[in-house]
């Protein structure tokens, strides 16, 4: 079987990259172990242009955010399924000083495309927001599980997906191509998250896995807006409320923890005036983050046919649409990714 590109992993990175390649006229084969997509499967899917305690624009926001919704909307049309939910994010102010600061920011051109409205009075009785809050635009969440499921069916129908373990020791590289079992391809791309840490080709890359935990609850109050202050709260389409997320670099081998659950409950209590109800789901996943918190794109220094598209961490929904275009440019035209995401920044560690 001959294809243009062999992709390892059908998490969010592999799904988007395979879609872009197919739409560009290239043939692909994706090898995937569904149980290995844990980080994509449990991700909240939130995309948010302004983040952190100090509410700064997320890294490269002006490049990333124009690509997010058009890409997922095109996937919705292709796959005839709904998984993109555009929702404003409401961030309550903690003080009158913060309110005044954001009144000033509202006239700053670098923020204007991401601000919907500044509220100087309480917007929701159920939320702790006595000083009002800022409503963000260009935000929402992606139902990643639905996207992965329908994308899997899309690839299967094209004969482009094999759900099996990838055995790297059976990979043969040479003569401007790669051969794996009965597959011959012009290149192989590792989109398999933390699985790439075990690869003999990419084990030099400084992955820094981060564990995240989220909760799905039964709770009253289902606004259209996402509420985000210390913790995000999303009213899901299934009637539940999703709360998250924690970040841990330590207990990577553990499943869901009481410590994380209690931490999320405490943050939720500080945000909401309503009581918690029944916990329905407590999810945990290990994100393929990197030490410098930047994605890892590029070609292996010694093997022209071996590539990686990886390291998107907790912001894959925001990062992957833009950087998948950059990755296509590398695969097709051999144009190198920008140095801040290019794996060449780590070649000194080989």
C-alpha positions, 0 to 999 in steps of 0.5 A: 500500500502506497500513501503520501504520508503515514501519521502515527496517532489520531488525537486532535493533532493527527485528526486535524493534520490528516484532514488538512492533508486529505483536503490538499489532495494527499493520501494518508494512512493513520495508525492509532490506538484509541486508548492512547488518545487520553489527553485529547479525550479528557480535554475540556476543549476550551479556547480563550484569547485572554488567559492567566491571572493578569488577563494577557493575550494568549501567546500568538493570539492574533495569529492563532484565533483567526484560524480556529473557528473556520477550521472546525467549522469546515470540519463540521461541514465535512463530517456532518456533525456538531462539535464547535460551540462558540460561547463568550467567556464571562470573567468577573472582576475581583475589585473596583480597581480591576474594573477600572483597569479593564475600562481602560483596556477596552479602548486599547486596539490590541484588546478590542477584537477580543472584548465584547463588553465591560459590565460594571454591575453584577451580570448574574445573581448566581455568580460572585461578581459584585464589581461586574466583569468582562465578556470576552469574544472569539471564545468557546469550546470544542467537543473533542470526543465527538470530533474524534469519533466522527473523524475516525469514521471518516478515515475508516470510510476512506481506508485511511485508518488502522486501529492497532499498535505502532511497532517502531522497530518494524519501521524501515527508513531509506531511499527517500521513503519509509516502509512499515509492514505493507505500507510505503510512504514519503514520510512519517509524522509522529502525532501521538502525544507522549507516545513520541517520548518513547521513539528512538527518533524523538526521545531527545525532545524535552517533553514535560507532561502535565496532568489535568483533571476536570469534573462534570457535575449536575448543577443549576444555572445553565447560561450561554456564557462560559464563566471563568475565574480561577476555574472555568465552568461550562454548561454543556449541551447534555445538561451537565456542567464541566468544571476545570482544570487542574495542573500537576507535574507530579502525580502523573501515574495516578488516576483521578485524585481527591486532592484535585477534586477538592481543589476544583470544588473550592475554586467553584465555591469561590466563583458561584453562589449556588450549591454543588450537586452530584458529581457525574464524571471525574476525568484525568489525562496527561497532556503532552506539554513541553518545557518551554510551553511551545509546540514541537514541529519539524523534521528529524535532523538525520532522517529526511522522511521522519517528522513530528507534530506534537507538544500542544499541551493544554491549548491544542484546540487553539494551537493546532489549526494554525500550526497544522498549516505550517506543518503542511508547508513543511511536509509539502514544500519543505519550508521550515516552521518558525524557530519558536516551534521548530524542533531544531531549537533542541538539536543541541541536546542530541 
